[in-house]
Amino acid sequence: MTIWLRRARTIISDSAPALNAMNVFPVSDSDTGSNLELTLSGIADALPDLDRPGWEASGLDATLPRSQLLDALVQAAILSAHGNSGAILAEMFTSVCRALEHDQPQLRSLQPGSLLALLLRAVSTAANRAVARPVAGTILTVADAAADSAEGGSVSTPDDALAVARAAQAGARAALARTPEQLEVLAKAGVVDAGGQAFVLLLDALVEVLGGEPAEALPPPGDVSTATVTRTRSVEEYEVMYAITGAAAERLDRLREALSDRGHSVVIVGDSTVAQVHVHLDDAGAAIEAALGLGRLSRIRVTALDAGSRTEGRSVVSAVAGAGLAEAVRAMGGVPVGADRPDNVLEELTAAVEHAAGDVVVLPNGMLSPETVTQLTGQFDGSRRVTVIPTVAQIQGLAAMAVHEPSADFESTVVAMSNAAGHARHGGVTIAERAAITMAGPCRHGDVLGLVEGDIVEIGSSVVEVGSHVIGRLLATGGELLTLVAGEGVEVGAIDELARRAHGAADGLEVQIVNGGQRRYVLLVGLE
């Protein structure tokens, strides 16, 4: 399993530009490859302990520590899902894990070829069940054909997993070739379905790790025959994704029906423990409201979909530490990365820059060193400009975003954003995770720490008191706009009290409060 997962991730990653280029259904937004790459990477990165003797050799052996490995794989698959294709892939992963977890006595009695056929059928069934309105000519069709061929192959070679995998591969390739006959949009663009093509690549990787022919990545987009498909919409459309925890199966079914009435491309994966929801519609708020009261919502992502394929322009990609910060960046026209998985921000940023339209401005905001981002952006060709503004704090990123003017020329924009970031003084409040010696003296585990410009300057026991000292230090040199970014779990009353004290300390001071949702800092403070 580990060997296949890593090989699949590599093949999809190497093929991502080509998959993006052929992505015209359900929305021509050129992100199928990027979404699948992010989904697979999230699964692989979440399970480093899969490197253990016996797992690779047995693959489907009954000795798995189910409570840890399989549950971790399920949760990683669901929460790492990106986009329509990633959500479907996550459900495929989940179906295999649940089959291994719940049906082990039965599975143990099957021969390898028969077992593989059974799992491929489970993959196809689960994917079709997750999609509210399955469409022929997509990854669902390809997966179903693969399962049919695998079941046929297992009749004659039940003991040969490689032979069954090759049969599934052949069936999937034949179904993929027929997808333009089933979807007019594919025929007009001169491409096969991108999701179906990705599923074939996953089977190619399976054949390879079972001892068959090496899998090959797709050639780059310049060598792939593609066509641009433009879709005209009377209103702007959004992709909405969120995780929902604690929703019973019947509630998820009701949610699937409700979202199908409001939009399309509805995919819900997971179960009552945690599920991931995906939908395209013209009212993003309606998608979120439909789930209120059904369970606890988190990881909310709202992305405006282009009316066609990529358009010229300029993109600002900003690394963010929380969902609220991501929403603030989106509201200002930027592309946030890292909100869901801060430890995976480099990979998300890379995909965002690759997918971005026209010239790109990158704001690392302290989540990556400017040097790392500069090395990354240096890998792109000279067909567009990619510039890194060396922001070292979330507040600096927000200040830079606030002055971004899409109609201004690139050089003037970079200068204005750099100046705004440079003039934004910043601080924060966090909780000590261990005893240490700081610039402000010794601290203990659980102490409240106040920082200014990255240095610890206050130690106390109250978020309000320490936060007041941080704000006071920043105000000592003057300022007109104070921004308070509330972290995950901080009490609303504490933020309101800090705003009240700040108003009393400086006449004419404007205070804005942002629900940032960041985890490390209970409070971020900015002053301009």
N, C-alpha and C positions, 0 to 999 in steps of 0.2 A: 504493500500500500504506500509506504513512504517513498519508495523508488518511483512508483508510477506518479504520485502526487508531485514530486519534484520535476520529473520529466515533463509532465503535463503542463506545469507552470512555465517551464522554459519554452516549450513549443508554443504555447499561447502567447507568452511575452514576445517571442521572436516574430510571431505572426500578427501581433496586435495592429501594426500599421495597415497591413493588408485587410484584416477583418474590419477595421474602422472604415477603410475606403469602400468596401462593398456593403456597408450597413445602410440600407434604404428602407427597411421595414422593421418594426411598426412605425418608426419615425426616422427620417433621414438625418440623424444627428451624429453620425460617425464616431460612435463610442462603444460598439459591441466588444471589440478587442480590448480596449482599455478597461471596461467594466469586468470582463471575464478575468483579465490579468489581476485586477485588484481583488476580486473574489477568491481566486485560487491562492494568491499570495497571503491573504488574510487567514485562510485555512492552514496553509503550510507554516506560517510564522507563529500561529497560536499553539502549535504542537511540536515543539523541539524534542520532546521526550519520546517521539515515535522512533527515534534512532535506538533501537534495542534489539538484541539478538532474538530471532524467532519470528518477529513481525514480518520482515520482508520475505523470509523463507516460506512461512505458512500463509501469510496474507489474510486468509479467512479463517484462521485457526480459532478454536473454541477457548483458548487460554487467554484471550484478551482481558485486561482489567477494565471491564465494561463501564463501571461507574465513573472512571476517570477518562480513559481515552475516547470511548465512543460518545459520551455525553459532551466532552470537550470539543470533539469534531463537529457534532451537531450544532452546538452553540456558535462555534467559530464560523461554520458555513452560513448560518442564518444571519448573524450580525455582520459578516463581512460582505454580504450580497450587495452588489452595485448594479443598478439598472435592471431592465426587464430580463436581459440574458443572464445576469448574475443571480437574480432571484430564482430563475428556473434551474440553473446549475446548482444552487444551494439546496433546492428541494431534491434534486437527484442525489446529491451527497447524503442528505438526511435519510432518504429512503433506504440506501444501502446500509447506513449505520443502524437504523432501526431494525432492519431485517436481521443483521448480525446480532443485535442485542436481544431481540425477543424470540427468534426462531432457531436458536443455536442447536438444539438437539436434532431438529429436522435437517438443518443445513449440514451438520456434521456427517450425516448418513449419505449425502449426495456425492457423486463423483465430480471432479473439478469442472469438466465441461458443462455438466448439468447445473452445477451451482452458478457458474458464470451466466448461463442463459437465464436462470431464475432471477438473478440480480439485475440483469439488463432489462428484464420485463418489469421488475419493481421500479427501476429508474423511469421507464416510459410511462407507467401507470401513474406514478407520483407526480411527474411533470405535468401530465394532462389534467390531473386533479387540482393542481395548484393554480392553473390558468383558468380564469372565469369563463372565457370564450375561446377555446382552442381554434387555431386557424391552420388549414392545410398549407403545406409548402414552407413550414418553419422547422425549427429544431425539434418540435414535437413530432412532426412527420418523420424526420430522419431517425429519431430515437426509437420510434415505433417500428420502423423498417428494420433497424438493427436488432431489436428484440425478436422480431419474427424470424430473421435469418439465423440468429443465435439458437433459437429453439429448434429450428429445422436442423441445424448442424449438430446439436447435442443428441439428436436421435441416433445418428450414425457414429458419433465420436463422443460419448458421454464422459470418457476418461481423459479427454485431450482439451484442456482449456485454450491452448494456442489455436487449435483448429476452429474452435467455436468463436474465438475472438476474431479470427480471419473471416469467418462467415459473417459475423456482425459488421465487420469493416466493409466487406463487399456490399452487403445490403444497404448500409448507410450511404456509401458512395453513390450507388445507383439512385437512391431516393433523393440525395442532394442534387444530382444532375437533373432531376425532374422538377425541382422547386420552381424554376421560372415558368413552367407550364401551369403551375397551380396559383401563382401570384403574379398578376399583371405588372405590378410595380417592379418586380425583379426582371421580368422580360424586357421592360422598357429601359432599365438601367444596364442590361447586359451582364447581370451578375447572378450568382446563386445566393441563397439565404445565408447571411453571415453567421447566425446562430447555428444553423445546420452544418456549415463548414467547420465551425469550432468543435462541434460534437464529433465530426469525423476525425479531427486532429486528436481529440482525446482518445478515440479508439486506436488511432495510429500509435499513440504513446503506449497504450495497453499491449498491443501486438508486440511492440519493441521490447518491453520489459518482460514479456513472457517468452522471449527468445526468438522473435520473428524479425521482420525487416525493420531497419532503422526508420524512425519517424522523421519527416522533413518539414521544416517550417515553410510557410507560404512566402513567395518572393515579395519584395517590397512593392508598394503601391504603384510605382512608376512602371513596373513590369506586369501589372494586372490590368486587364481590360475592364474599366469601370466607366460609368456615366453619371453625371450629376442629375439628381431627381429633385425638382422643386415642388413643394407642396404649398398651396395657398390656404391660409386659414383666416376666417373672418375675425377671430379673436385670438389672443395670445394663449398658448397652452403650456401647462406645467407638468413636470414629472415630480410626483410626491412619493417619498419613501419614509417609513418610520417603523420602529420596533414597538410591539405591544406585548406586555407581560401580564399573565394571569387571565387571559380571555379564554373561556371555555370553547370547545369545538363548535357548538351550535352558534355561539356569538361570532366566531370567525366566519362561519357560513353566512350569517346574516350580513356581516360586514362586506363579504365578497359580493353578495347580491346588491347591496346598497351602492357600492362603488361602481358596479357594472351599469347601474342605472344612470350614474353621473358621468362616467368616463369610459375609457377603454384601456387595453393592455393591463388588465388587473391580474396581479399575481400575489398570492398570499402563501408564504411558506412557513413551516414550523408548527407548533402546537400550543397547548395552553400554558406551557412553561414560558416560551418566548416565540413570537412569530414576527416575520418581516413582511411589511405591506408595500406594494408597488402599484401605482396607477398613473395614467396620463389623463388630464382633464383641464378645463379652462377656469375652474374655481378651486384654487389650492386649499383655501380654508374649508370648503365643503368636505374634502377628503379627510381632513383632520377631525372636523366636527362629527363625522359619521362614526368615529371610533371612540369618542368621549363617553365615558361610563362603562365601556366594555372591558377595560383593563388599564394598566399604566403605560402611557406613551413615553417614548424616549427616542433619541437619535433621529429626530425629524430633519429631513432634507427636502428642500423645495428648489427645483431647478427649472428656469425658464427654457423652453424648447425652441430652437430656431425654426423658422418657417420652412426652411429647406436644408441643404447641406451647408457647409461652412460659409460664413460671410466675411468680407474684409472688415477690418476695424482694428481695435486695440483691446487687449484683455489685461486685467490686473489680477494676478494670482496671489492670494494672501494666505499664509499659514495661520491657523487659528487654534486656540486651545479649548474651545467649548462651543456648544450648539448655538448659544445666544450670540456669541461673537460671529459665528458663521452667518446667522441671519442678518446681523448688522452689515457685514461685508456684502452680502447679496443685495440688501436694500440700497447700497451705494453703487451697485453695478459691478461688483467684483466677483471673483471665483474663489470661494474658501476651500482650503484643504486641511486635513488633519483633525477636524472636529470630532469625528467618530473614533479614530484610532491615532492619537498623537504619536505613538511609536512607529507609525507607518507613514509619517508625513512626507518623507523623501520620495517614496514610491508614488504617492498620490500627487505630489507636486510635479514629478516627472510626467505622469500621464496627463495632468492638466495642461502643462506647457505644450506637450505634443498635440493635444486636441484643441488648444486655443486658436482663435481666429486672429490673423494678422500679427502685428507687433505685440510684445508681451512685456509687462512690468511685473517683477516678482518681489514680494515683501516677505522675507523669512521670519520677521517678528520674534527673534530669539529662539525659535523652535529648531532652527538649523543655523549653523554658522554661515555668514555671507560667503566665506571662502568655498564651503561645500556647494552652495547654490551656484556660485560663479563657475565652478568646475562643471557642474551639471549643464548649465545653460551654454557653456562653450562647446557642447557636443552637437548643437543644432547648426544647420547650414546657414549660409548668409542670405537666404531668401527673405528673411524677416529679422527684425531687431528684437533681441531679448536682453533686457537690462535688469540688474538686481539693485534695489535700493537697500543699503545695509541697515535695516531696522532691527533693533535688538530687543524690542518690547512690543507687546500687543497694542499698547496705547499709541506707540509711534506708527504702527500700521493703520490704526483707525484714523489718525491725524492725516496721514498721507492719502488714504482713500477719500477723505472728506474734501480734498482740494482737486481730486482728479476731474479733469474736464475733457470728455471724449472728443470734443470738436477741436481742441487745441493740438498743435503739432507735437510730435513725439518728444523732441528735445526740450521744449518749453514745459511739457507735462512732467518729465523726469526731474527737471530743476525745481518746479513748484512742489512736487511731492517730496523731494529730498529735503527742501527747506522746511516744509511743514513737519516732517518726521524729526528733523534735527532740533527744532524749537519746542518739541513736546517733551516736557520734563515728566518723569514717571516714577512711580513708587508702587508699593504693594504690601499686603499683609498675608502671612502664611503661618502655618503651625509647624513647630520643630518636630522632626521625626526621630531625633536622637539627641543626646547630650553632646555639646560641642563648645568650642571656644570661638567667639565671633568678635568682630570689630567693636561691638557694643558690650562685650563681656561674655561670661559663660552663660549658656542656656541649657535647659533641661528638656527632656521629651515632653511634648504637650504645651510648651511655652508659645505664646503668640509673638511672632517676630515681625517687625516693621522694616521695610527696605526703601531706600531712595537711590535711584540710578543703579540698582543692583547690589548695593552695599547694605548690610544689616545695621540699622541705626537705633532701633528700639527693641526692648524685650519686656514683655508684660504678660498679663493673664486675661486681658479683655480686648476683643476685636475693636470695640468702639474707642477705647482709650488709646491703644496703639495706633489705630487708624487715624485718630485725631492728631497725634504727634506727627505722623507721616505727612498728613495734609498741611499741618502748620509749617513744617520744614519747606515744603514746596511753595507755599504761599509767601514765605519770607522774602522771596525775590520777585514777587508780583505775578499777576496772571489774571486773565479774564474769563476763561472757560475751564471749569473743573469737571472731569469725567470720572464717575465711580462705576467700576465694572464688578458686579456682584458675582461671586463664585458659587459653585455647586454647594447647596446646603446652608448657605449663610442666611441668617434671619433677616427678613425684610425690615423689621424695626431697627436693626443695627445700621443698615444703610441709610434709612430715613433720618436717624439721629445724627449720623456723620454729615449728611447734607444740611441739616438744620444748624449744626455747629459751624460748618464752613460758611454758610450765609452770614452768620453772626460775626465771623472773624474778618470778613472782607466785604466792604460795601460794593454793591454793583456786580458781585461775582455771579456768573451764570453756572448753574450746576445741572449736569445731565446724568441720568442713571441708566446703565445698560445691564440687562440680565445676561451676563456672559456665559455662565454655566461651566467655567473652567474649574478643574479639579485641584490643581496644586496651590493656587492662591485663592483664599477666601475673598480677597478684595484686590483689585488693581486700581491704581489712581493715576490720572493724567492731568496735566495742567498746561494750558496754552495761553 
